[in-house]
C-alpha cells in the first residue's frame, strides 16, 4: 500500500495542472508541467539514500518516518500560496515518497525465499505504475467538485490512514536490525554488556550513507555496458509513460471536450494496460526462461529473460501511434484509450523484464544495478513532461507521438538483440557481473 499511495499522490494533480496554473498565475508551460514532474526528480534523489538508510536504521523506522514526512509535505503543498513554494514542497514530498519504492524490494527479499520471489516481485512491480495511473482518476473528480488544493489534502488523509495501518501491521524484517534488537534485550536481561550483534558497534555517518548510495550505482552506470543499455532504454520508456500521464487530460478536455472529472476516468485505460502487462509477464516470463534453460541443458542465463522484451518493444510504439493519431482525428474515445492501454502494457512488460535481467546478471550487486536504472528512469520522468507541450503544439498528437514512437523503436529493438547475442560476452568481461 505504501508503494501504491506514494506514486498515486504524486500523480493525483495531473488533471488539475491547467487550473493550478490559472490560480497561481503560472504562464510558462514548462513551469506548469514541473508542478507534476518535480516529484519524480525527488524520487531520483531519494532512491539513492533510503535503501542505505534502511540498512543502518532498519526498514520499519525509515518507512514510518518517510510516511509521516510525506503527509506533512502534502499538507504544505495544499496551503502553498505561489508556484515556487508548491514546486519546492512537491520536490520534498517526492524525496520522502521514494522511501517505499527504495525499501519494499528489500522487504520482499527479507520475507520471501529465492524460489518464491518471482511472483512477489511480479505483483509488486505493478503497484507503483498502477498508483500513477489511478491517482489522476481521483484527482479529476476532487478538483471538479472542490478545488485542486483538496487533492493534496486527500493525499495527506490517505498518507495518514496508511501510516496508522503501517504502525499497526508492519514489523521489522531486516535481519541485522532484528539481531541487534535481540542483543539489546539480552544485555538488559542478563546484565552482560559483552553481548553484541554483528555490526552493532559500527557507526555510519549520513555522509557515508550518501556516499555509498551514490557511488556504486554511478560506477555501474559508468562501467557496465549492460546497465547502460537497459537503464537508457528503460529511462526513455518511463519518460514516455510520465509524458503521456502529464498530457492525457489535455487531450480529453481540449479535443473531446470532457469535464476534468470525466477526463480523469480515461486514466483507467493506463491502469488496465499495466495490469495486463503484469499478467503477460506472470504467464510467459518464467515459462520462457524455464524452456530456454531446459534447452540449454539445465543451465540458466540472464539472457533467457530477453525474449519477452521484443514484443514489448513493439507494443510501446504501436500503442503510442494509435493513441496519437486516434486522438488527433477525434476518433471514438475507446480507440485512443486502447492505444494508451497497449502502450502501458508494453511499459509494464519491459520494466519487469529489465528488472529480472539486472537481478540475474548482477546478483551480488542487484540492488545497486536496480538503483542505477531506477534513478535514470525517474530523471527521465522529471524531464520528459516539460517538453510535451511544445512537441504537441508543434507536431500535434499524431506526428508528435509518431516521432516519440520511432525513437522508442530505434532503442527498443537493438537493445534486446544486442544483449541476446552479446550479453554473455559482456558479463564475462565484467568483474562484478554474474557468470555461469
Backbone torsions as a table, in degrees:
resi	resn	phi	psi	omega
1	UNK	NA	-38.1	179.1
2	UNK	-61.6	-39.8	-178.9
3	UNK	-75.7	-15.9	174.2
4	UNK	-84.3	-46.3	-174.5
5	UNK	-65.4	-39.3	-176.1
6	UNK	-60.9	-53.1	176.6
7	UNK	-66.1	-32.9	179.8
8	UNK	-63.9	-43.0	179.8
9	UNK	-73.9	-19.6	175.6
10	UNK	-76.5	-36.2	-176.2
11	UNK	-95.9	-2.9	-173.2
12	UNK	-61.1	-23.8	-177.5
13	UNK	-88.3	-1.2	-175.8
14	UNK	-53.4	-44.7	179.5
15	UNK	-71.8	-12.9	-171.5
16	UNK	-100.9	4.4	-171.0
17	UNK	-59.7	-41.3	-178.9
18	UNK	-67.1	-35.5	179.4
19	UNK	-72.7	-39.3	175.5
20	UNK	-61.3	-43.1	179.1
21	UNK	-60.9	-39.9	178.6
22	UNK	-66.3	-46.4	-175.4
23	UNK	-70.8	-34.0	-178.0
24	UNK	-101.0	9.3	174.7
25	UNK	59.1	49.8	176.5
26	UNK	-95.8	107.2	-177.6
27	UNK	-90.8	-25.4	-175.5
28	UNK	-83.3	126.5	-178.4
29	UNK	-64.5	-35.6	178.8
30	UNK	-64.9	-43.5	178.9
31	UNK	-64.9	-35.1	177.6
32	UNK	-62.8	-45.5	178.6
33	UNK	-66.2	-29.5	-178.2
34	UNK	-65.6	-26.7	176.8
35	UNK	-55.9	-38.3	176.1
36	UNK	-82.1	-51.3	-166.3
37	UNK	-76.8	-18.2	-177.8
38	UNK	-61.5	-27.1	178.8
39	UNK	-62.9	-31.8	-178.4
40	UNK	-75.8	-27.0	170.5
41	UNK	-66.3	-38.6	175.0
42	UNK	-60.9	-40.5	176.1
43	UNK	-58.3	-45.2	-177.2
44	UNK	-60.0	-39.4	178.9
45	UNK	-72.3	-48.0	-175.4
46	UNK	-65.1	-34.8	-178.8
47	UNK	-59.6	-32.0	-178.9
48	UNK	-76.1	-12.9	-175.3
49	UNK	-107.5	-43.3	-167.1
50	UNK	-72.2	-29.5	175.6
51	UNK	-61.1	-44.4	178.5
52	UNK	-67.9	-40.7	178.9
53	UNK	-60.3	-38.2	-178.5
54	UNK	-68.9	-24.5	178.1
55	UNK	-83.9	-11.0	176.2
56	UNK	-98.9	-46.2	-174.2
57	UNK	-105.3	-3.3	-177.4
58	UNK	94.8	154.5	-178.2
59	UNK	-67.4	-41.5	-168.5
60	UNK	-65.8	-51.5	-175.3
61	UNK	-67.0	-36.5	177.7
62	UNK	-65.7	-42.0	178.7
63	UNK	-63.1	-45.3	179.7
64	UNK	-61.8	-45.6	-178.6
65	UNK	-63.2	-42.8	-179.4
66	UNK	-65.8	-41.2	178.6
67	UNK	-60.8	-43.4	-179.8
68	UNK	-64.9	-43.0	179.4
69	UNK	-65.1	-38.1	178.5
70	UNK	-62.6	-40.7	176.5
71	UNK	-57.6	-47.5	-177.8
72	UNK	-64.7	-40.6	-179.5
73	UNK	-70.3	-31.5	175.9
74	UNK	-67.7	-37.5	174.2
75	UNK	-63.9	-40.7	178.1
76	UNK	-61.8	-37.9	176.0
77	UNK	-61.7	-40.9	-176.7
78	UNK	-63.9	-31.6	-176.7
79	UNK	-100.9	8.3	-178.8
80	UNK	-62.3	136.3	-176.2
81	UNK	-97.6	-13.8	-179.2
82	UNK	-148.9	171.5	-175.3
83	UNK	-64.3	-39.9	-177.0
84	UNK	-61.7	-45.6	-179.5
85	UNK	-68.4	-35.9	177.9
86	UNK	-64.9	-46.2	-179.6
87	UNK	-64.0	-41.1	179.2
88	UNK	-63.4	-43.4	179.8
89	UNK	-69.6	-34.7	175.8
90	UNK	-63.9	-39.3	177.9
91	UNK	-62.9	-47.4	-179.7
92	UNK	-63.4	-39.5	177.0
93	UNK	-63.1	-35.2	176.9
94	UNK	-67.1	-40.9	179.6
95	UNK	-59.1	-53.6	-178.3
96	UNK	-73.5	-26.1	178.1
97	UNK	-70.5	-15.4	178.3
98	UNK	-76.9	-12.9	-175.7
99	UNK	-56.9	-49.3	178.6
100	UNK	-60.5	-36.2	-179.7
101	UNK	-68.2	-34.9	-179.5
102	UNK	-78.2	-31.5	-171.1
103	UNK	-96.3	-31.5	-170.7
104	UNK	-61.0	-36.0	177.0
105	UNK	-60.3	-40.7	176.9
106	UNK	-65.6	-37.8	178.3
107	UNK	-62.5	-44.4	178.3
108	UNK	-61.0	-40.7	177.9
109	UNK	-65.9	-31.8	179.7
110	UNK	-67.4	-37.2	-168.4
111	UNK	-106.9	-12.7	179.1
112	UNK	-111.9	139.9	173.6
113	UNK	-69.5	159.5	-175.0
114	UNK	-55.5	-41.1	-177.0
115	UNK	-74.9	-8.0	-179.4
116	UNK	-107.6	-6.3	-172.0
117	UNK	-74.0	-24.9	-175.5
118	UNK	-56.2	-51.1	-179.2
119	UNK	-65.9	-39.6	-179.1
120	UNK	-63.4	-46.2	180.0
121	UNK	-67.5	-33.7	179.3
122	UNK	-62.6	-45.1	178.5
123	UNK	-69.7	-38.5	-178.1
124	UNK	-66.2	-37.4	-178.2
125	UNK	-60.5	-26.5	179.4
126	UNK	-71.1	-33.8	-165.9
127	UNK	-59.8	-51.0	-178.2
128	UNK	-62.7	-41.0	179.5
129	UNK	-67.4	-38.2	178.3
130	UNK	-65.5	-38.6	175.9
131	UNK	-61.1	-42.6	178.6
132	UNK	-62.1	-34.0	-177.8
133	UNK	-79.2	-35.3	-174.1
134	UNK	-90.7	-20.9	176.8
135	UNK	-54.3	-46.6	-179.7
136	UNK	-64.8	-24.1	177.0
137	UNK	-60.5	-47.3	177.0
138	UNK	-69.3	-40.8	-177.4
139	UNK	-61.1	-37.8	-180.0
140	UNK	-62.1	-46.7	-179.0
141	UNK	-72.2	-36.2	177.6
142	UNK	-61.9	-45.8	-179.4
143	UNK	-65.0	-40.7	-178.1
144	UNK	-64.8	-36.1	-174.2
145	UNK	-97.1	-20.0	178.7
146	UNK	-130.5	-103.6	175.7
147	UNK	-153.5	167.7	-178.6
148	UNK	-64.3	-26.1	179.7
149	UNK	-62.4	-30.6	179.8
150	UNK	-72.6	-16.4	170.8
151	UNK	-60.0	-42.9	-179.9
152	UNK	-75.0	-37.1	175.1
153	UNK	-62.5	-41.6	177.8
154	UNK	-64.0	-39.3	177.2
155	UNK	-62.3	-41.5	178.8
156	UNK	-64.9	-39.5	177.4
157	UNK	-62.8	-42.4	177.5
158	UNK	-64.1	-40.4	176.4
159	UNK	-59.4	-42.8	179.8
160	UNK	-62.9	-43.3	178.7
161	UNK	-63.0	-42.8	178.9
162	UNK	-65.5	-37.6	178.7
163	UNK	-61.8	-43.7	178.9
164	UNK	-64.1	-43.1	176.9
165	UNK	-63.1	-39.2	179.9
166	UNK	-63.8	-43.8	179.2
167	UNK	-62.2	-37.9	-176.8
168	UNK	-77.7	-34.4	-168.0
169	UNK	-111.3	-33.1	-174.2
170	UNK	-78.0	145.3	175.8
171	UNK	-130.5	157.6	178.1
172	UNK	-64.2	137.0	-179.7
173	UNK	-120.4	-12.7	-174.4
174	UNK	-77.3	118.6	-171.5
175	UNK	-57.1	-48.2	179.6
176	UNK	-59.0	-38.0	178.0
177	UNK	-66.3	-39.9	177.6
178	UNK	-64.6	-40.9	178.5
179	UNK	-65.3	-39.0	178.4
180	UNK	-65.4	-37.2	177.0
181	UNK	-64.0	-43.0	178.0
182	UNK	-63.0	-38.6	179.7
183	UNK	-64.6	-40.8	178.4
184	UNK	-63.5	-41.1	178.6
185	UNK	-65.5	-38.5	179.0
186	UNK	-65.9	-40.4	178.1
187	UNK	-63.5	-39.6	-179.5
188	UNK	-67.7	-38.0	-177.5
189	UNK	-74.9	-36.2	-173.9
190	UNK	-101.9	-19.3	-174.5
191	UNK	75.9	4.6	180.0
192	UNK	-87.7	104.7	-176.9
193	UNK	-76.9	-4.1	179.6
194	UNK	-85.3	-8.4	177.9
195	UNK	-74.9	115.4	-177.1
196	UNK	-137.5	140.0	171.4
197	UNK	-83.6	156.5	-179.8
198	UNK	-60.2	128.1	177.5
199	UNK	81.9	1.1	-175.5
200	UNK	-66.6	-33.8	-175.8
201	UNK	-87.8	-3.0	179.6
202	UNK	-77.8	135.4	176.4
203	UNK	-112.1	135.7	-178.8
204	UNK	-123.4	124.0	179.8
205	UNK	-78.6	160.6	176.5
206	UNK	-61.8	-33.2	177.7
207	UNK	-63.7	-39.6	178.8
208	UNK	-68.7	-38.3	176.7
209	UNK	-61.1	-45.8	179.6
210	UNK	-63.7	-40.1	-179.0
211	UNK	-62.9	-46.1	179.6
212	UNK	-64.1	-40.0	-178.3
213	UNK	-66.1	-34.2	-176.4
214	UNK	-90.2	-38.3	-166.2
215	UNK	-70.6	-51.6	-173.6
216	UNK	-64.7	-45.1	175.6
217	UNK	-58.8	-36.7	178.8
218	UNK	-67.3	-36.8	177.6
219	UNK	-64.3	-43.2	178.8
220	UNK	-63.4	-41.9	178.3
221	UNK	-64.9	-33.4	-176.0
222	UNK	-82.1	-27.3	-169.6
223	UNK	-117.0	-15.7	-173.6
224	UNK	-108.6	108.8	-179.7
225	UNK	-59.0	-34.1	179.7
226	UNK	-62.6	-47.0	179.1
227	UNK	-63.8	-40.2	-179.6
228	UNK	-61.4	-48.7	-177.2
229	UNK	-62.3	-50.8	-175.9
230	UNK	-71.3	-36.8	-179.9
231	UNK	-66.2	-41.3	-179.9
232	UNK	-66.7	-44.0	-179.7
233	UNK	-64.9	-46.5	-179.7
234	UNK	-65.1	-36.5	178.2
235	UNK	-62.8	-43.3	-179.8
236	UNK	-63.0	-45.1	-177.9
237	UNK	-67.8	-40.6	178.4
238	UNK	-67.3	-37.8	175.2
239	UNK	-58.5	-40.6	175.8
240	UNK	-62.8	-39.5	-179.2
241	UNK	-61.8	-42.9	179.7
242	UNK	-74.0	-32.3	175.4
243	UNK	-60.9	-46.9	177.7
244	UNK	-62.3	-43.5	179.6
245	UNK	-57.2	-42.6	-174.7
246	UNK	-76.0	-26.2	-175.3
247	UNK	-104.4	-2.4	-173.7
248	UNK	-62.3	-46.2	-176.3
249	UNK	-62.0	-37.9	-178.3
250	UNK	-59.5	-39.1	178.2
251	UNK	-61.2	-47.1	-173.0
252	UNK	-75.6	-32.3	179.9
253	UNK	-82.5	-39.6	-175.6
254	UNK	-84.7	-41.4	-175.5
255	UNK	-91.3	-42.5	-177.3
256	UNK	-98.3	-2.1	174.7
257	UNK	55.2	41.5	175.9
258	UNK	-91.3	156.0	174.2
259	UNK	-71.4	165.1	-178.6
260	UNK	-62.0	-40.1	179.3
261	UNK	-63.7	-45.4	178.7
262	UNK	-67.1	-39.6	178.6
263	UNK	-60.2	-36.5	179.1
264	UNK	-62.2	-28.3	179.8
265	UNK	-64.3	-24.9	-179.4
266	UNK	-66.4	-18.8	176.3
267	UNK	-65.6	-16.7	176.1
268	UNK	-60.4	-31.6	178.0
269	UNK	-59.6	-40.9	176.6
270	UNK	-63.8	-41.4	178.2
271	UNK	-61.5	-42.3	177.5
272	UNK	-61.8	-40.2	178.4
273	UNK	-62.6	-44.2	179.8
274	UNK	-63.9	-41.2	177.9
275	UNK	-64.0	-42.1	179.0
276	UNK	-62.0	-41.4	178.2
277	UNK	-61.3	-39.1	177.1
278	UNK	-62.6	-42.3	180.0
279	UNK	-66.8	-37.1	176.5
280	UNK	-60.6	-45.2	179.2
281	UNK	-66.1	-41.1	-179.6
282	UNK	-62.1	-34.9	-177.5
283	UNK	-80.5	-39.0	-167.0
284	UNK	-114.0	-24.7	-172.9
285	UNK	-62.9	-54.5	-179.4
286	UNK	-69.4	-33.3	178.6
287	UNK	-64.2	-44.3	178.2
288	UNK	-63.2	-41.8	179.4
289	UNK	-61.8	-46.2	-178.2
290	UNK	-64.5	-40.8	-179.7
291	UNK	-65.2	-43.8	178.7
292	UNK	-68.5	-34.8	177.2
293	UNK	-65.2	-42.8	178.4
294	UNK	-64.3	-39.0	179.6
295	UNK	-67.5	-26.4	-179.5
296	UNK	-91.6	16.6	177.3
297	UNK	80.8	27.0	178.0
298	UNK	84.2	7.6	179.5
299	UNK	-101.8	118.0	-179.9
300	UNK	-86.0	149.3	176.4
301	UNK	-135.7	146.2	176.4
302	UNK	-55.5	-30.3	-178.1
303	UNK	-63.8	-16.0	177.5
304	UNK	-72.4	-4.7	173.8
305	UNK	-87.5	-6.8	-170.7
306	UNK	-78.9	-35.1	-173.1
307	UNK	-50.6	-35.5	-178.8
308	UNK	-74.8	-15.9	176.4
309	UNK	-68.1	-30.0	-175.9
310	UNK	-65.3	-50.8	176.1
311	UNK	-63.3	-33.1	179.4
312	UNK	-66.5	-32.5	179.3
313	UNK	-72.4	-14.2	172.0
314	UNK	-91.1	-39.2	-177.4
315	UNK	-62.6	-39.7	-177.4
316	UNK	-60.6	-56.0	179.9
317	UNK	-69.0	-34.2	179.4
318	UNK	-62.3	-44.8	178.3
319	UNK	-63.8	-40.1	178.5
320	UNK	-61.2	-45.0	-177.8
321	UNK	-64.6	-45.6	-180.0
322	UNK	-62.0	-45.2	179.0
323	UNK	-61.4	-43.5	-176.1
324	UNK	-67.1	-52.7	-175.7
325	UNK	-71.4	-37.8	177.1
326	UNK	-63.5	-39.6	178.2
327	UNK	-68.0	-40.4	-178.2
328	UNK	-63.8	-38.3	-177.8
329	UNK	-96.1	13.8	172.7
330	UNK	55.9	40.8	174.5
331	UNK	-68.0	162.3	179.9
332	UNK	-45.0	140.7	-171.3
333	UNK	-56.2	-25.0	-177.8
334	UNK	-67.6	-28.4	-174.2
335	UNK	-71.9	-52.4	175.8
336	UNK	-61.5	-32.2	176.2
337	UNK	-66.6	-36.7	175.6
338	UNK	-62.7	-43.9	177.5
339	UNK	-60.8	-42.1	179.0
340	UNK	-64.2	-37.7	179.5
341	UNK	-67.1	-41.9	177.6
342	UNK	-62.7	-44.0	177.0
343	UNK	-58.3	-48.5	-178.4
344	UNK	-63.5	-38.7	177.8
345	UNK	-62.4	-41.6	177.6
346	UNK	-63.2	-40.3	177.9
347	UNK	-61.1	-44.2	-178.1
348	UNK	-66.0	-44.0	178.9
349	UNK	-61.1	-46.0	179.7
350	UNK	-60.7	-45.6	-177.8
351	UNK	-58.7	-45.6	-178.8
352	UNK	-68.2	-40.1	179.8
353	UNK	-64.8	-42.6	179.7
354	UNK	-64.5	-44.3	-179.0
355	UNK	-63.4	-44.9	179.7
356	UNK	-67.6	-34.4	177.2
357	UNK	-64.6	-45.8	-179.4
358	UNK	-63.9	-39.6	177.8
359	UNK	-63.0	-43.1	179.1
360	UNK	-68.7	-37.9	-174.6
361	UNK	-80.1	-26.8	-178.3
362	UNK	-130.5	58.0	-171.7
363	UNK	-54.0	-46.9	-178.0
364	UNK	-71.6	-31.1	-178.0
365	UNK	-115.2	30.6	-175.9
366	UNK	-61.5	-39.9	-178.8
367	UNK	-61.6	-41.8	179.9
368	UNK	-69.8	-37.8	178.3
369	UNK	-63.9	-44.7	178.4
370	UNK	-66.1	-36.7	177.8
371	UNK	-64.0	-41.9	178.3
372	UNK	-61.1	-47.3	-178.9
373	UNK	-66.5	-41.2	-178.3
374	UNK	-67.7	-39.4	179.2
375	UNK	-62.3	-43.2	-179.9
376	UNK	-65.5	-37.9	-178.6
377	UNK	-71.2	-34.5	177.4
378	UNK	-71.9	-30.2	172.6
379	UNK	-63.4	-39.7	175.6
380	UNK	-65.7	-38.8	177.0
381	UNK	-61.7	-28.2	176.6
382	UNK	-76.2	-43.5	-171.6
383	UNK	-83.8	-37.2	-172.1
384	UNK	-60.8	-44.8	-178.4
385	UNK	-61.1	-22.5	-175.7
386	UNK	-74.1	-21.6	175.0
387	UNK	-101.5	1.6	178.7
388	UNK	-59.7	-47.4	-178.5
389	UNK	-58.5	-41.1	-179.0
390	UNK	-68.9	-38.9	178.4
391	UNK	-60.9	-49.4	-175.9
392	UNK	-75.0	-27.6	176.3
393	UNK	-69.0	-37.2	-177.2
394	UNK	-83.0	-43.2	-171.6
395	UNK	-110.7	-6.2	-174.2
396	UNK	63.9	179.4	-173.6
397	UNK	-69.9	-35.6	-176.5
398	UNK	-65.0	-63.7	-178.5
399	UNK	-71.0	-30.9	177.2
400	UNK	-61.5	-49.9	178.8
401	UNK	-69.0	-31.3	178.1
402	UNK	-65.0	-40.0	177.1
403	UNK	-63.5	-46.8	179.2
404	UNK	-63.3	-37.1	179.5
405	UNK	-67.8	-38.4	179.2
406	UNK	-62.6	-42.2	176.8
407	UNK	-65.0	-39.2	177.7
408	UNK	-63.3	-39.6	178.4
409	UNK	-67.8	-38.9	179.5
410	UNK	-64.5	-31.3	175.2
411	UNK	-87.0	-36.7	-168.8
412	UNK	-72.3	-35.5	-179.9
413	UNK	-81.1	-45.5	179.9
414	UNK	-64.3	-35.6	-174.1
415	UNK	-60.4	-54.7	179.2
416	UNK	-66.9	-33.9	178.8
417	UNK	-66.6	-40.0	177.2
418	UNK	-60.2	-45.9	-178.0
419	UNK	-72.5	-30.3	177.6
420	UNK	-63.9	-42.5	-176.5
421	UNK	-90.8	-28.9	-174.3
422	UNK	-118.2	-2.4	-175.3
423	UNK	-60.3	-44.9	-179.3
424	UNK	-63.7	-41.5	179.2
425	UNK	-64.1	-38.5	178.4
426	UNK	-66.1	-39.2	178.9
427	UNK	-68.2	-36.1	-179.9
428	UNK	-66.9	-28.1	177.8
429	UNK	-80.7	-16.4	-176.3
430	UNK	-86.7	143.5	177.7
431	UNK	-86.1	-10.4	-176.7
432	UNK	-120.6	-12.0	178.2
433	UNK	-75.3	153.8	178.3
434	UNK	-77.6	138.0	177.5
435	UNK	-127.7	150.4	-179.3
436	UNK	-64.9	NA	NA
